[in-house]
């Protein structure tokens, strides 16, 4: 990894939804990891990074309705419907509300982050070269600075900047977001930095395509139905029309007069 905008290449990992299934039709998502990743996103990344075009109700794929109501009520949402005086008031969130953005607009996000607006995490797996491997490597790559290797001499860090070999140029303004034991998982899983990185990547894979598992199940339903109909039609064709081939044959054992 050197200067000039270059970066280290992440290690290729075999993720749960890709293990032995390059076409993505056999295996679903690791729902336990998705659920834990939602907790990591809410407690660590949500104050800075948005996940757009999702409501709280989308979490029904791995959460109960009571859990979703409790989660939504923790937020204050600006009600789009004005009151009698025409004012927009805040209210507790509802399951039908969109996930709140951390900043009201793009300029506010840039101003709060030294001119660089945090990207939308919903599309980051498909929007970055390396996808899930890149995000996992980026989240766990801060340990290279001073621990596994010294900062290269051609890289000069300013106050508020950090060295990460997987980021373009090796210099990133985002501080290390994850550290061991910073959250308590609901299921008791040890919250190491690598475990939290793995879980949040699984969650981001789900946010990219919330219908991933439903589409996979629908594919097999359509495939099975089409196969059965094809076999039935082939059987009916053989039964109804194959004898006509022999109907055209005429055997004469005597001389025609």
HELIX and SHEET records of a PDB file:
HELIX    1   1 UNK A   16  UNK A   18  5                                   3    
HELIX    2   2 UNK A   31  UNK A   40  1                                  10    
HELIX    3   3 UNK A   41  UNK A   45  3                                   5    
HELIX    4   4 UNK A   56  UNK A   61  5                                   6    
HELIX    5   5 UNK A   65  UNK A   72  1                                   8    
HELIX    6   6 UNK A  106  UNK A  112  1                                   7    
HELIX    7   7 UNK A  121  UNK A  123  5                                   3    
HELIX    8   8 UNK A  124  UNK A  127  1                                   4    
HELIX    9   9 UNK A  132  UNK A  140  1                                   9    
HELIX   10  10 UNK A  141  UNK A  144  5                                   4    
HELIX   11  11 UNK A  168  UNK A  170  5                                   3    
HELIX   12  12 UNK A  193  UNK A  208  1                                  16    
HELIX   13  13 UNK A  212  UNK A  241  1                                  30    
HELIX   14  14 UNK A  244  UNK A  247  1                                   4    
SHEET    1   A 2 UNK A  76  UNK A  78  0                                        
SHEET    2   A 2 UNK A  90  UNK A  92 -1                                        
SHEET    1   B 2 UNK A 162  UNK A 163  0                                        
SHEET    2   B 2 UNK A 171  UNK A 172 -1                                        
END                                                                             
